[in-house]
């Protein structure tokens, strides 16, 4: 039997590593998990810096057959592209690139593939920068802030959320609603009728936000997030019911005994 590459996911609780765990389950690739937990400060533990200089998760290491040093993959979009390119099941998670007879011509790409490529960059850049800002500002209102200054930090955080985060979130969600309303082939996913790696990348921030934050960051046009963006709300619920997502959650429960999608400080990191 041909020797397989050794894949390891460096998983941090309450992070986009959960989407990468789903990807590995979907690819049906044998893999190992190394578990890390956030510190009381909510930052990743210093051990992750031994894997990648930024000390962030997700990080995936891939050791080719016969090699002694692993390839280190960081950034969700790059991880998705690399793994889908190198493992057989990945082909089903990437839309067909070229229209028939238009191979390698400018404008010859399918709409599905163009959406997919855009989303890989958009999610990592424009969307996640807003999500992370919301997370940071929400922390300024939490119990980690001393109670005697919390009223001041809460006031500042609420003003910044109202001025910056909420207007940007409305634009992001309106675009996603439009993507779903115009999905090629009247599909149920962002790029068409089939689940892609881009949908997996969106799963973690959307499912986490739906459970915690979206209805609390401002007043939506039709009263609630669900009423204002019904297609997007239904899409998030579908992602949470995907068999691969459920497998990724069950995998964490099997190891940790519990699962919380939201970032919380945890016990010391452990190798599995």
C-alpha positions in Angstrom: 0.0 0.0 0.0 1.3 3.4 -0.9 2.4 5.5 2.1 0.1 8.4 2.9 1.0 11.9 3.9 0.6 12.6 7.6 -1.9 15.4 8.3 -2.2 17.1 11.7 -4.6 19.9 12.6 -3.6 22.2 15.3 -7.0 23.0 16.8 -7.8 25.9 19.1 -11.1 26.1 20.9 -13.4 28.8 19.8 -11.6 29.4 16.5 -11.9 28.8 12.7 -10.0 25.5 13.3 -13.5 24.0 13.6 -14.1 24.7 9.9 -10.8 23.0 9.1 -11.8 20.0 11.1 -15.0 19.8 9.1 -12.9 20.0 5.9 -10.7 17.1 7.0 -13.8 15.0 7.8 -15.3 15.9 4.4 -12.0 14.9 2.7 -12.0 11.6 4.5 -8.3 12.1 5.2 -6.7 10.3 8.1 -5.4 13.0 10.5 -4.2 13.7 14.0 -5.4 16.5 16.3 -3.3 18.6 18.6 -5.6 20.4 21.0 -4.9 23.9 22.3 -7.0 26.1 24.6 -7.3 29.8 25.0 -5.6 31.4 27.9 -7.6 33.6 30.5 -6.7 36.5 28.3 -8.5 34.7 25.4 -5.3 34.6 23.4 -3.9 31.4 21.9 -1.3 29.7 24.1 2.4 30.3 23.3 2.8 26.7 22.3 1.3 27.5 18.9 4.2 29.8 18.1 6.4 26.6 17.9 4.3 25.6 14.9 3.9 28.9 13.1 5.5 32.3 14.0 2.1 34.1 14.4 1.0 31.6 17.0 -2.6 31.4 15.6 -5.0 28.6 14.7 -6.0 27.0 12.4 -2.6 25.6 11.3 -2.3 22.3 9.5 0.9 20.4 9.1 1.3 17.9 6.2 4.3 15.6 6.2 4.8 14.0 2.7 5.7 10.3 2.6 9.4 9.8 3.3 9.9 13.4 4.5 11.1 14.4 7.9 9.9 18.0 8.0 6.2 18.9 7.6 4.7 21.5 5.3 3.1 24.1 7.5 -0.2 25.6 6.2 -1.7 28.7 7.8 -4.6 30.9 6.9 -7.9 29.2 6.2 -8.1 30.0 2.5 -4.7 28.6 1.8 -5.4 25.5 3.9 -8.6 24.9 1.9 -6.9 25.3 -1.4 -3.9 23.2 -0.6 -5.8 20.3 0.9 -8.5 20.3 -1.8 -5.7 20.3 -4.5 -3.8 17.4 -3.0 -6.5 14.9 -1.7 -8.9 13.1 -4.0 -12.1 14.1 -2.3 -11.1 17.8 -2.6 -12.2 17.9 -6.3 -15.8 17.7 -5.2 -15.4 20.8 -3.0 -14.1 23.1 -5.7 -16.4 24.2 -8.6 -15.5 23.4 -12.2 -13.2 26.2 -13.4 -13.8 26.5 -17.1 -16.9 26.7 -19.3 -16.8 24.2 -22.2 -14.6 25.4 -25.0 -13.4 28.5 -23.0 -10.4 26.9 -21.2 -7.7 29.4 -20.3 -9.5 32.3 -21.9 -10.1 35.6 -20.1 -13.7 35.4 -19.0 -13.9 31.7 -19.6 -14.3 30.8 -15.9 -17.7 29.5 -14.6 -19.7 31.7 -12.3 -19.4 29.0 -9.6 -15.6 29.1 -9.7 -15.4 32.9 -9.7 -17.6 33.0 -6.7 -15.5 30.4 -4.9 -12.3 32.2 -5.6 -13.7 35.5 -4.4 -15.1 34.0 -1.2 -11.8 32.4 -0.2 -10.2 35.9 -0.2 -13.3 37.8 1.0 -13.9 35.6 4.1 -10.3 35.9 5.3 -10.1 39.6 4.6 -13.2 41.9 4.6 -15.5 39.7 6.5 -13.3 38.2 9.3 -11.8 41.6 10.0 -15.2 42.9 11.0 -16.0 39.7 12.9 -12.8 40.0 14.9 -13.5 43.6 15.7 -16.9 42.7 17.0 -15.3 40.0 19.2 -12.7 42.5 20.6 -15.3 45.2 21.3 -17.7 42.7 22.9 -14.8 41.7 25.2 -14.6 45.3 26.4 -18.1 44.8 27.9 -17.4 41.5 29.6 -16.5 40.3 33.0 -12.8 40.3 32.1 -12.9 44.1 32.4 -12.7 45.4 36.1 -16.3 46.4 37.2 -15.4 49.9 38.1 -14.2 50.8 34.6 -16.7 48.5 32.8 -19.4 51.2 32.3 -16.8 53.4 30.5 -15.5 50.6 28.3 -19.0 49.4 27.6 -20.0 52.9 26.4 -17.0 53.2 24.2 -17.5 49.6 22.8 -21.2 50.3 22.0 -20.4 53.5 20.2 -17.7 51.8 18.1 -20.1 48.9 17.3 -22.8 51.3 16.3 -20.4 53.4 14.2 -18.2 50.8 12.5 -19.2 47.1 13.2 -23.0 47.2 12.7 -23.0 49.2 9.4 -20.3 46.9 8.0 -22.2 43.8 9.2 -25.3 45.0 7.4 -23.4 45.3 4.1 -21.8 41.9 4.5 -25.0 40.1 5.3 -26.9 41.9 2.5 -24.3 40.7 0.1 -24.5 37.1 1.4 -28.3 37.3 1.1 -27.8 38.4 -2.5 -25.3 35.6 -3.2 -27.8 33.0 -1.9 -30.7 34.6 -3.9 -28.7 34.4 -7.1 -26.9 31.1 -6.5 -26.2 29.4 -9.8 -28.7 26.7 -10.6 -30.9 28.0 -7.9 -28.5 26.3 -5.5 -28.6 26.2 -1.7 -24.9 27.2 -1.2 -22.9 30.3 -1.9 -21.4 29.0 -5.2 -24.3 26.9 -6.5 -25.8 23.5 -5.9 -22.8 21.9 -4.2 -21.1 22.4 -0.9 -17.6 23.9 -1.3 -14.6 24.8 0.8 -15.8 28.4 0.9 -19.1 27.3 2.6 -17.0 25.5 5.2 -14.9 28.6 5.8 -18.1 30.6 6.4 -19.6 28.0 8.8 -17.7 28.8 11.9 -18.2 32.6 12.1 -21.8 32.4 10.9 -22.9 29.6 13.2 -21.1 31.2 16.2 -22.5 34.6 15.4 -26.0 33.3 15.0 -25.9 31.7 18.4 -24.5 34.7 20.2 -24.1 38.0 18.6 -26.0 38.9 15.5 -29.3 40.0 17.1 -27.5 42.0 19.8 -25.3 44.3 17.8 -28.0 46.6 16.4 -31.5 47.1 15.2 -32.1 45.2 12.0 -34.3 46.6 9.3 -37.1 44.1 9.7 -36.7 43.6 13.5 -34.4 40.6 13.7 -31.5 39.1 11.9 -33.7 36.2 10.8 -36.4 38.4 9.4 -34.0 40.8 7.7 -31.9 38.0 6.1 -34.1 35.0 5.8 -32.1 33.2 3.1 -28.9 33.7 5.1 -30.5 32.5 8.3 -31.7 29.4 6.6 -28.3 28.8 5.1 -26.6 29.0 8.5 -29.1 26.5 9.8 -28.3 24.2 6.9 -24.6 24.4 7.5 -25.1 23.5 11.2 -27.0 20.4 10.0 -24.4 19.2 7.5 -23.2 15.7 8.3 -19.5 16.8 8.1 -20.1 19.7 10.5 -21.8 17.4 12.9 -18.9 15.0 12.7 -16.5 17.7 13.5 -18.5 18.7 16.6 -18.8 15.1 17.7 -15.0 14.7 17.3 -14.4 17.5 19.7 -17.0 16.2 22.1 -15.3 12.8 22.0 -12.0 14.3 23.0 -13.0 17.2 25.2 -16.2 15.8 26.7 -18.1 19.0 25.6 -18.2 21.5 22.8 -18.6 25.2 22.8 -18.5 27.1 19.5 -17.8 30.4 21.3 -14.3 31.4 22.4 -13.7 30.6 26.1 -10.6 30.1 28.2 -10.0 26.4 28.7 -7.8 23.8 30.4 -4.1 23.3 29.5 -3.4 22.3 25.9 -3.1 18.6 25.2 -1.7 16.3 22.5 -4.1 13.7 21.1 
